[in-house]
Amino acid sequence: MEIWKPHVTVAALVERDGRFLLVEEETAEGVRFNQPAGHLEDGESLAAACIREVLEETAYEFVPTALIGVYQWPRPQGDLTYLRFAFTGKVGAHATARRLDDGILRAVWLTLAEIEACRETHRSPLVLQCVQDFLAGRRYPVDLIRHYES
């Protein structure tokens, strides 16, 4: 009997001058837009995972300043459930010479209107929901999440 467990992921909701940082990536469903996001790795804190994913997918340094929300999303195919921890924060230096993760075509800065206009190419409904929650002012302290070393 297989043990069910959700896929724990992190995502960064980064806004600068009215634009949001997204990545355009190749997926099994075709080219899609997503926040910089990825899976939690063994031994990693959620905040550290988010810092790493932003760097790997966009070449930007990132410092989480708040948790936007925790999202549980079962894919319509019924095969996976994602548990997403979405952070907001500040981007720093951009390492333009850094190679992006495999499958990432580019990092882009889009307005809310542009994000809404490409909704059919979002990786999941969480892309727009996280932006909406950010714009609604949802912010929780990063230290709400406690990480204990073994």
Steps between C-alpha positions, in 0.01 A plus 500: 500500500640837396507773765337823383687822564477848352781655298636786713597799290604861551433802281618861498259784438724792403362840399705791368356820355159340443642193327528145629790263444393183319678227312403353167571129511465182300263248661329175398198718415703739283653840571354650819541802729566458872653687787857394568418179685610148573515209738630501855820296522603271784636693800409839355284762670207636299655849488837359385322297230333817372831690493660214304213464253493871418874498431486181292199606293555876459866572593378756758605499863191489723428570867159387630332766714152352550288194438207574267318174561494123500308339213378143462423415137406154374565488126187433294665184364476362854860378504667763721422746774727798547551679830645840405659748739507838325739768622548860403824687538768713345710418198862600497778461251429340165770261378439550127767246402345227718341209312134443596365159607422245230153564362497870591480702179520845657415717798252780423344795682125523426224736610183369661314560172759297308480218756121495475518505120714185488300306761453201267877448499551510878662193654215488753221718639738583785693742275220757486371419850838584655510833314147581614584412861813715484298794364240445775778562752536149640826485691602268782834500682759264351573376852146359511670197343741333741786293360684265730834344412535131577 
